[in-house]
Amino acid sequence: MLWAVAGGALAIVAVGLAVLVVLHRRRRTAVYAQLASRREELIRGQQIAMAAAAPPEALHTQFQQLRLVRTAGFLTPECLARLRAEAEENIPRMVRSYLPTHKKGSTLSYESIYRYAPGCLAFYHSPRVGEWISAVVGQEVYPTPEQDQSSLSVLCYKEAGDHIQWHYDHNFYRGRHFTVLLSLCNSSAAGGLSSSRLVYKDDQGSEVEVDTSPNVLVLFEGARVLHRATPTAEGDLRIMLSMTYCCDPRIRWWREVARRVKDTGFFGLRALWQ
């Protein structure tokens, strides 16, 4: 009799939890839909001014060979300064994360960018930027969904030892998936660049350093390029606008679960249910 009562109680609890999860997911879906519906309003007046970025046609062959390209001077100085100031203003809102032996740093999520960083939001959704990326990779690309907090984020390395170890940017979507990094700030207390360097391994396994001076844009196929960011030193400040684009933004439910687990490394356990 007691076993039957206990079993019934557990079933009621399980059903109750399932209902709460469904209601929470509906609420969060409504939040993302509302943010997306306001995007044009939020980015109105946030002009993205590209400078003398390398013609995408000139980089297409290199991307086909290396799956990674770099171009300097991507934005006008005025546009870069505006985005950098916006990112720096949001440092207090960033989430600190630390995974022993893997990563340490601060991150501003996509949802927070919607609320507090309209210039960064405008860059990610700029048709001209999207067309440039599509021409480089040779396929039309699209922003990844709002519920993916890593679709658009600001990565900040500001404390000694901030870094991320060797990793791939796993692709959870049906189409190809690309990572774009725009360097907003990269400085040391003594002047010059920070100690944090972007490094990847080529097809021969050799380590190759990529210059990420301010206003450098790096585009690569993260699921196929093993890369890391080396540790910062005391007084360093390195801020990267990190973006992901894909050719097909559809995602299967089990991959969505896996994506959320991955995001806990950047946004904490709340990424599981947000």
Buried (B, 14 or more C-beta within 10 A) or exposed (E): EEEEEEEEEEEEEEEEEEEEEEEEEEEBEEBBEEBEEEBEEBBEEBEBEBBEBBEBEEBBEBBEEBBBBBBBBBBBEEBBBBBBEBBBEBBEBBBEBEEEEBBBBBBBBBBBBBBBBBBBBBBBBBEEBBEBBBBBBEBBBBBBBBBBBBBBBBBBBBBEBBBBBEBEBEBBBBBBBBBBBBBBBBBBEEEEBBBBBBBBBEEEEEEEEBEBEBBBBBBBBBBEBBBBBBBBBEBBBBBBBBBBBBBBBEBEEEBBEBBBEBBBBBBBEEBEEB
